[in-house]
Amino acid sequence: MTSTHGCATMVTMKTTKAIKDRLEYLRGEIEAERISYEEISELQSLADHIEPGDVLLLEWAGVPEHPEKAAKPS
């Protein structure tokens, strides 16, 4: 009898690594000042995977600096 749980975990780990690798590639494109609009759109779609303290990627992904303040009515 085989377990599919271990396989699903491996896929998740590979996916997470692929996302992190892609974020680092996009960081390089930003730093080299050659990121395309398509890559910016991709970065925006990956915003949930960006570390909270990664100001460069969060800024380029269009994530508000203080989302909790933006959510409160004035």
Backbone hydrogen bonds, N-H to C=O, Kabsch-Sander energy under -0.5 kcal/mol:
donor,donor_aa,acceptor,acceptor_aa,energy
8,A,4,T,-2.3
9,T,5,H,-2.1
10,M,6,G,-2.0
11,V,7,C,-2.3
12,T,8,A,-2.3
13,M,9,T,-2.4
14,K,10,M,-2.5
15,T,11,V,-2.7
16,T,12,T,-2.9
17,K,13,M,-2.3
18,A,14,K,-2.5
19,I,15,T,-2.4
20,K,16,T,-2.5
21,D,17,K,-2.8
22,R,18,A,-2.2
23,L,19,I,-2.6
24,E,20,K,-2.0
25,Y,21,D,-2.0
26,L,22,R,-2.6
27,R,23,L,-2.1
28,G,24,E,-2.0
29,E,25,Y,-1.9
30,I,26,L,-2.2
31,E,27,R,-2.9
32,A,28,G,-2.0
33,E,30,I,-1.5
34,R,29,E,-2.7
35,I,29,E,-0.6
40,I,36,S,-2.2
41,S,37,Y,-2.3
42,E,38,E,-2.0
43,L,39,E,-2.6
44,Q,40,I,-2.3
45,S,41,S,-1.7
46,L,42,E,-1.1
46,L,43,L,-0.5
47,A,44,Q,-1.1
49,H,46,L,-2.4
50,I,47,A,-1.5
54,D,51,E,-1.9
55,V,53,G,-1.8
58,L,54,D,-2.5
59,E,55,V,-2.8
60,W,56,L,-2.2
61,A,57,L,-2.0
62,G,59,E,-1.1
63,V,58,L,-2.4
69,K,66,H,-0.9
70,A,66,H,-1.6
71,A,67,P,-1.6
72,K,68,E,-0.7
